[in-house]
Amino acid sequence: MPRRVVRSDAAPADPRGNGDLDVCAVATLVAESDPHGNLIALLQRAQGEFGYLPEPVIDEIARLSGLPASRLHGIITFYAQFSTVPSGRHRVCVCHGTACHVAGASRITEALEQELGVCDGDTTADREFTLDSVACMGACSQAPVMRIDDDTFGNLSADRTRKALRDLRQELGLQPPVGAAVGEGGEKHA
């Protein structure tokens, strides 16, 4: 079923609740790109600018480029790199490929769910972390494996997983989630 596209010259509302969307930013992205020849790069830049691809941004790119929004949605939903929902500043991915699954990836995911206070596929309330499972990271010899942003951690146990996340939190100056339990040595964890 085709998606209804509303064409309007009015600026769409900012999905982050900050008043109007910065249409100038979308217009600049489209003007500096070739949407007909390199749409993926334009969508990557837009996602980099806004953190994800909210509907108003997609509609504005479609309006300014003259491309149907359905074409943009086809690309956005095909490639895993794109997201239409807000995600955390830091993406935590756990490999659940065959080698990692056999080596205990579910225990790694459970430890992260407890530590972050969210379920797999969700984002923390402070929008600092998004937890996702992925099919394979190509690091089978280090199974089980997780990646936080661009850093890969291998040969994990639940304890090493918690430590890696706590170290990152400390490095970033972030506090554990409210209601975190106190563990061995008096450190807090979820």
Buried (B, 14 or more C-beta within 10 A) or exposed (E): EEEEBEEEEEBBBBBEEEEEBBBEBBBEBBEEBEBEEEBEEBBBBBBEBBBBBBEBBBBBBBBBBEBEBEEBBEBBEEEEEBBBEBBBBBBBBBBBBEBBEEBBBBBBBBBBBBBBBBEBEBBBEEEBBBBBBBEEBEBBEBBBBBBBEEEBBBEBEBEBBBBBBBEBBEEEEBEBBEEBEEEEEEBBBB
